[in-house]
């Protein structure tokens, strides 16, 4: 059995998404459960996946620690690096978090006494998971119940295994940004483990009023912004910005750029076609592109992107970000 943590208010959409992939799923709040993972392993409405999850009924703190260790021993190879996500998914007070802290202490003590090799391979220095590592997840759905999952992080699973506990990333804050839309760029970068850097080149399609260009300029990147309307005055004066008043769907760079960023207001099929065209023509090395929906009846259009984009990419993600509204964001790295 596999457990998925849906994006906010998206349980039914995730069930539909799995159904379109031929997978029967059921809602067991706060999760969606299914017997099979999708192929390709891309789910727009899942923030986190717990593969091969075990249902645990356990009142004892030490018992929980033992279940976690047993899952690790069954799934991890010798000396394989691993990271732990341990969190409560019940109640609104501190009781659940306190219980998780007690479990963490018990787990650490047991590893010290019985499994020092596992203790040595425990990675605590970074939030960025790497292929070849394993992700161990333990979530308490009540004081004496929950799920445990331990799985190697393969390239095939990278798009549905988040570096962040429960797949949640709080909205970035910056009152100087032209709008709150900048938070989508920050979140996509965090999920990808790769960000816009100084000296890189970016094309921002549908750039006005300039929140996405703002992020790139703040980082020291050079931005070509395409829109029919100008950006905020201070951005227009930036020496790192080149503004072109034009139709964003018709623009092509003279040479490939480091980043395509696009938060344009358009029908989702137009944005899908635009992204696929840029990928096929190898016009960029990395990308963040928003698909904006009206209602829910066009979510199925993303299935085309799931099938056609991954062969063109070294890493392809499709996620309803925490910062998205009725949107889904495609982001990733192109194939070499």
C-alpha distance (Angstrom), angle and dihedral (degrees) to the residues before:
residue distance angle dihedral
X1 . . .
X2 3.80 . .
X3 3.81 125.9 .
X4 3.79 124.6 -151.7
X5 3.79 128.0 -165.0
X6 3.80 106.0 -143.4
X7 3.78 125.3 -142.5
X8 3.78 113.0 -100.6
X9 3.82 112.2 -59.3
X10 3.82 90.1 -7.4
X11 3.82 104.3 109.7
X12 3.80 94.2 112.7
X13 3.81 92.0 44.3
X14 3.80 89.8 52.4
X15 3.81 90.8 50.6
X16 3.82 88.7 51.3
X17 3.80 91.0 47.5
X18 3.79 91.2 52.9
X19 3.80 90.8 45.0
X20 3.82 90.8 56.0
X21 3.82 86.4 55.0
X22 3.81 89.4 54.2
X23 3.82 94.5 -104.2
X24 3.79 122.6 130.3
X25 3.81 111.8 -139.9
X26 3.77 137.9 174.5
X27 3.78 134.6 -156.5
X28 3.80 116.5 -115.2
X29 3.81 101.7 167.3
X30 2.94 127.0 -93.1
X31 3.82 86.1 17.4
X32 3.77 141.1 49.4
X33 3.81 112.5 -137.8
X34 3.81 128.3 -154.5
X35 3.80 137.5 164.5
X36 3.83 95.3 -135.4
X37 3.80 137.9 44.8
X38 3.81 117.8 -130.6
X39 3.80 121.5 -106.6
X40 2.98 111.7 -112.1
X41 3.81 90.6 34.1
X42 3.80 96.7 -127.8
X43 3.80 123.3 126.7
X44 3.78 120.1 175.0
X45 3.79 94.9 -166.6
X46 3.83 99.3 45.3
X47 3.80 119.3 88.4
X48 3.80 94.0 -174.7
X49 3.80 139.5 9.2
X50 3.80 128.2 -150.4
X51 3.83 103.0 -162.4
X52 3.81 120.4 -155.2
X53 3.77 89.9 2.9
X54 3.81 123.6 -169.3
X55 3.78 121.9 -144.6
X56 3.80 108.3 -130.9
X57 3.80 127.6 -160.4
X58 3.77 106.6 -175.3
X59 3.80 133.5 143.8
X60 3.81 96.5 -176.2
X61 3.80 122.7 87.6
X62 3.80 90.6 -147.8
X63 3.78 89.5 46.8
X64 3.81 90.1 57.5
X65 3.79 90.4 51.0
X66 3.81 89.7 51.1
X67 3.82 92.0 50.7
X68 3.80 90.9 52.3
X69 3.80 91.9 49.7
X70 3.82 91.3 47.6
X71 3.81 90.9 52.7
X72 3.80 90.5 49.8
X73 3.79 93.6 49.7
X74 3.81 90.5 50.9
X75 3.81 95.8 48.7
X76 3.82 108.6 28.6
X77 3.77 127.7 76.2
X78 3.81 121.2 -134.5
X79 3.83 112.9 -64.2
X80 3.80 92.2 -4.9
X81 3.83 110.8 160.2
X82 3.79 112.6 -115.1
X83 3.79 141.1 -179.3
X84 3.78 129.4 -151.3
X85 3.81 129.9 -135.6
X86 3.81 110.0 -174.1
X87 3.79 119.9 169.4
X88 3.83 145.1 143.1
X89 3.81 121.9 -111.6
X90 3.78 98.5 -173.1
X91 3.77 137.8 74.1
X92 3.78 129.0 12.1
X93 3.80 100.0 -113.8
X94 3.78 133.8 75.5
X95 3.81 96.9 -92.0
X96 3.80 94.5 92.6
X97 3.80 93.3 46.8
X98 3.80 90.9 48.0
X99 3.80 90.7 51.8
X100 3.81 89.9 51.5
X101 3.81 89.8 51.4
X102 3.81 90.0 53.2
X103 3.81 90.6 49.4
X104 3.80 90.3 49.5
X105 3.82 90.8 52.1
X106 3.81 91.6 48.4
X107 3.81 91.1 47.6
X108 3.80 91.9 51.1
X109 3.81 92.5 49.2
X110 3.80 92.3 48.9
X111 3.79 92.1 49.8
X112 3.80 90.3 50.2
X113 3.78 91.7 52.5
X114 3.81 102.8 35.8
X115 3.80 113.1 11.6
X116 3.78 109.8 34.2
X117 3.80 91.8 155.9
X118 3.81 89.1 61.5
X119 3.79 89.8 47.6
X120 3.81 90.9 53.5
X121 3.81 92.8 50.7
X122 3.84 93.7 49.1
X123 3.83 106.7 117.4
X124 3.82 113.0 -146.5
X125 3.80 101.6 149.3
X126 3.80 100.4 86.5
X127 3.79 142.7 20.3
X128 3.80 91.4 -136.8
X129 3.77 113.4 99.8
X130 3.78 120.2 -153.4
X131 3.77 133.2 -153.8
X132 3.79 108.0 -93.9
X133 3.78 92.5 39.4
X134 3.79 124.5 97.9
X135 3.78 130.1 -128.4
X136 3.80 117.7 -142.0
X137 3.81 114.6 -165.2
X138 3.79 128.3 -173.6
X139 3.80 120.0 176.5
X140 3.79 125.6 -179.7
X141 3.80 113.3 -143.8
X142 3.81 89.8 -179.7
X143 3.82 138.9 -6.4
X144 3.82 91.2 -78.5
X145 3.82 105.0 20.9
X146 3.78 140.8 61.4
X147 3.79 147.4 106.7
X148 3.80 135.4 -74.6
X149 3.79 125.1 -162.7
X150 3.81 131.2 175.4
X151 3.79 120.0 -179.4
X152 3.81 139.1 156.7
X153 3.81 112.4 -111.9
X154 3.78 104.1 -118.8
X155 3.78 126.1 -179.5
X156 3.81 88.2 -110.5
X157 3.81 91.8 58.1
X158 3.81 99.6 41.4
X159 3.82 93.5 97.0
X160 3.82 93.9 58.1
X161 3.81 101.0 35.2
X162 3.79 111.3 81.2
X163 3.81 125.3 -152.6
X164 3.80 87.4 -141.2
X165 3.79 127.6 78.0
X166 3.83 109.7 -95.7
X167 3.80 86.5 -6.3
X168 3.79 90.3 -83.6
X169 3.81 122.4 145.0
X170 3.82 118.0 177.4
X171 3.79 117.0 -128.8
X172 3.80 114.3 -90.0
X173 3.80 115.1 -119.4
X174 3.81 126.8 -142.3
X175 3.79 118.5 147.8
X176 3.80 90.8 -168.1
X177 3.81 93.3 64.2
X178 3.82 116.7 102.6
X179 3.82 90.3 -119.1
X180 3.80 141.2 -11.9
X181 3.81 89.3 -96.0
X182 3.82 88.6 91.5
X183 3.83 88.0 76.9
X184 3.80 90.2 71.1
X185 3.81 91.4 62.6
X186 3.81 92.0 48.9
X187 3.80 93.0 49.4
X188 3.81 94.4 46.4
X189 3.81 89.6 51.4
X190 3.80 91.7 50.5
X191 3.79 92.2 49.8
X192 3.79 91.3 47.5
X193 3.81 94.9 43.9
X194 3.79 90.3 -132.5
X195 3.81 129.8 94.3
X196 3.79 141.2 -170.9
X197 3.81 108.6 -87.9
X198 3.79 140.5 -162.9
X199 3.77 114.0 -74.5
X200 3.80 95.6 16.7
X201 3.80 122.6 127.0
X202 3.80 122.9 -121.6
X203 3.77 135.9 -175.1
X204 3.81 113.4 -155.0
X205 3.80 111.1 -163.4
X206 3.80 116.1 -158.9
X207 3.79 87.3 8.9
X208 3.84 103.6 168.2
X209 3.03 128.2 143.5
X210 3.80 84.2 19.6
X211 3.81 113.3 -125.1
X212 3.80 94.7 136.7
X213 3.82 92.6 43.7
X214 3.80 87.2 48.1
X215 3.82 91.0 60.6
X216 3.80 92.7 48.9
X217 3.81 93.8 46.6
X218 3.81 91.6 48.1
X219 3.80 87.5 55.0
X220 3.80 92.3 52.3
X221 3.82 97.2 -106.0
X222 3.80 125.1 141.0
X223 3.81 113.0 -116.7
X224 3.77 133.3 -159.5
X225 3.80 104.7 -162.9
X226 3.79 119.3 -161.4
X227 3.80 122.2 -164.8
X228 3.78 142.4 119.4
X229 3.82 88.9 -119.2
X230 3.82 126.7 53.6
X231 3.78 123.7 -111.0
X232 3.80 125.6 -114.9
X233 3.81 111.7 -55.5
X234 3.81 97.3 -110.1
X235 3.80 91.0 51.8
X236 3.78 91.5 48.4
X237 3.82 88.0 56.4
X238 3.80 94.1 50.5
X239 3.82 114.0 114.6
X240 3.81 87.3 -142.5
X241 3.82 92.9 61.2
X242 3.78 128.1 82.3
X243 3.80 111.6 -173.2
X244 3.80 121.4 -157.5
X245 3.79 118.0 -173.5
X246 3.79 101.3 -144.5
X247 3.80 147.5 106.7
X248 3.81 105.8 -65.7
X249 3.81 91.9 -149.0
X250 3.80 91.9 59.9
X251 3.80 98.9 46.2
X252 3.81 121.6 107.4
X253 3.82 125.6 175.5
X254 3.79 119.4 -121.2
X255 3.82 89.9 -127.1
X256 3.82 131.3 14.4
X257 3.81 114.7 -79.3
X258 3.78 131.3 -145.4
X259 3.80 94.2 -120.1
X260 3.79 138.6 23.0
X261 3.80 108.3 -163.7
X262 3.78 118.9 -179.7
X263 3.79 131.4 171.7
X264 3.77 94.9 159.7
X265 3.80 121.3 157.8
X266 3.80 103.0 -120.0
X267 3.79 142.6 123.1
X268 3.82 108.4 -73.1
X269 3.81 94.0 -118.3
X270 3.81 90.5 57.7
X271 3.80 91.2 52.5
X272 3.80 91.1 46.2
X273 3.81 91.3 51.0
X274 3.81 90.8 46.9
X275 3.80 93.5 52.0
X276 3.80 93.6 46.2
X277 3.81 90.9 49.1
X278 3.80 92.3 51.8
X279 3.81 90.3 47.1
X280 3.80 94.2 49.5
X281 3.80 91.4 48.5
X282 3.84 91.8 45.1
X283 3.79 92.2 -129.0
X284 3.84 95.2 152.7
X285 3.80 141.9 27.6
X286 3.82 97.9 -146.1
X287 3.77 133.6 16.0
X288 3.79 146.8 -170.0
X289 3.80 114.9 -170.2
X290 3.81 128.4 171.0
X291 3.80 122.4 -143.2
X292 3.80 109.8 -155.2
X293 3.80 120.8 -157.0
X294 3.79 135.9 -163.5
X295 3.76 106.4 -149.8
X296 3.81 121.9 -27.6
X297 3.79 106.1 -78.6
X298 3.83 95.4 94.3
X299 3.81 99.4 53.2
X300 3.79 88.5 103.5
X301 3.82 89.0 69.1
X302 3.81 88.6 76.6
X303 3.80 89.6 68.9
X304 3.82 88.8 75.8
X305 3.80 90.2 55.6
X306 3.82 91.7 49.0
X307 3.79 91.0 56.6
X308 3.81 101.6 38.3
X309 3.82 104.4 35.3
X310 3.86 103.3 54.1
X311 3.85 95.4 63.9
X312 3.81 87.6 54.9
X313 3.80 94.4 49.5
X314 3.77 140.1 66.5
X315 3.81 87.5 -150.7
X316 3.81 125.4 10.6
X317 3.80 126.4 -176.8
X318 3.80 131.2 -179.4
X319 3.80 114.6 -174.7
X320 3.77 142.6 154.7
X321 3.78 94.8 -126.5
X322 3.78 121.9 -142.6
X323 3.83 85.0 -115.7
X324 3.84 93.3 51.2
X325 3.79 123.4 99.0
X326 3.81 114.8 -167.2
X327 3.78 87.7 -17.8
X328 3.78 141.7 99.7
X329 3.80 123.4 -152.0
X330 3.80 125.8 -142.0
X331 3.81 114.8 -157.7
X332 3.76 138.4 157.3
X333 3.79 151.2 105.5
X334 3.78 123.3 -65.6
X335 3.79 123.7 -125.0
X336 3.81 116.3 -92.6
